[in-house]
Amino acid sequence: MDDLKKKFFFIIHPTYYTLHVVYDDSKILYEKKFFQDGLDLTNDLDNLKKFLDENIFRIEKKFNLYINDIYLIIDDENLINIDLSLIKEFQDLSLNSKYIQSGISNIKESVLKSNIDYELVHMIINRFITDDINQKNFFLELKLICHKKEKLLNLKQLLSNYQISIKKILDYNY
């Protein structure tokens, strides 16, 4: 099997951890779970380390490859969802996509400045509406999903012990 088509997923849920190796986005080649009620990413790093010690090396040996990056999927009560909207006026929507990008960047920076203990992990555009008649206005509705920086830093440091970087962080409920 082509190693480039293998993706690695690490799911952290309040009652379990699980590692998956998925081939070509559909076929699960490996799955291992660790169950425990009340898992806490801050205080439970020892159990997480043991789980990773057992399974990272097992996966690398089984598939004769190194895991370089992983998709991290988190289900945690400390994720915060921030719903925002933006209304902007300009001359021509097709020529001024920079207005949209700058508007999104300004919103993102503003949210992160007021939530310094959190890191943006996912941004979703829920709705994008333009004025069909004269195309001078648009309305943008966003959802920002943020997670505590301390917990993400702990996970990044732990995975770096295995020379693994986080490719993407996703919200389990999304």
Secondary structure, 3 states (H helix, E strand, C coil): CCHHHEEEEEEEECCEEEEEEEECCCEEEEEEEEECCCCCCCCCHHHHHHHHHHHHHHHHHHHCCCCCEEEEEECCCCCEEEEEEEEEECCCCCCCHHHHHHHHHHHHHHHHHHCCCEEEEEEEEEEEEECCCCCCEEEEEEEEEEEEHHHHHHHHHHHHCCCCEEEEEEECCC
